[in-house]
Amino acid sequence: MTHKIKILMVGPTECGKTALANFLSESGEVGSGEYRPTKGCRIVEFEIPNLTVNSMTTKAEVELWDVSGDRWFENCWPAIQRGVNGIVFVYSPGREDHARTLDTFYTHFVEQQGLRETQCVVFCHYKPDYKGKGAKLSNSFNQIPKIDTQLDEDSGSVRRDFNNFVASVLGHMSAVAEMQENSILL
């Protein structure tokens, strides 16, 4: 069985969203060193085989939307949000401004869409050679899992953590669909 899923990757500018999206989808350069800002959003599509969802093995067709962190594109957000199943927040823990900016993304992409914390994950993305302590996120993120990511060390864990997140969101989607079916029968 194959499931389609739409995941948004959101966060401030220059935090590594595009590098992560390229890595996860195995498309494009992961880190060329030169910063090229995303204009509006960029969609990459790929499959994840052999996911375990509700004790069953399934395949996911992922639409990963790499959303620009530039507020200039905020007028595009309503169209981008349509039909979203999950959110990956990305920020650079070494930057206090990134931690504060995530609150804006949380308001627009989670609260206004009525998403649950179980449909979200935070990737605390460390750039190569970063040594230091991460910026603290606001209380809005208390119930959302936070995962440290870095693409130059244990990159396999980044893919595994993302795949686990996709499986979790698919489980949520399955539970919601089952509840809707049961309400029709009653």
Summary of the structure (lengths in Angstrom):
residues: 186
radius of gyration: 16.3
end to end distance: 27.3
largest distance: 57.7
contacts: 540
relative contact order: 0.20
helix: 39%
strand: 27%
